[in-house]
Amino acid sequence: MDDRDLKILDKLQLDAAIPVTALAESTNLSVSACWRRIKHMEDSGLICRRVALVDRRKANVPMTVFMGVRTSCHSMAWLEDFRRAIADIPEIVEAYRLTGEIDYLLRLVVPGVEVYDAVYKKLITRLDFADVSSFISMEELKFTTTVPLTYV
């Protein structure tokens, strides 16, 4: 990775639809050289996919709920059951296994509390939990999909 690669990657993180010609021009590369660099980053897995970001409010899912899950069962079988339980619930947009007091943290986007409650009920019918705590976000202070490139 050189400075041109980092600049290309930085611009793609902000707008994946930017034309290769614009990227090439901004990095003083030919279009074909720029395209090869992008292709190399995709082939190496550094760029894992390009997506469109949807405005949650316009998609009628303005509420963000964080769900902290604790379990009394810490087996690989339970973990796999949990993965399957959350896989087909589209309102769960992120899920993490944690250290500390909470075993799993889920981020949901929903139109309102009623839909969150339906997701909650769906989860508790699929698995047993020791505790489930929910936190409704009142304000989004920072949201980004870009990752820092200083460590590449």
Beta strands, then each sheet from edge to edge (+ up, - down):
strand 1: 63-70
strand 2: 92-97
strand 3: 104-110
strand 4: 131-136
sheet 1: 2+ 3- 1+ 4-
end
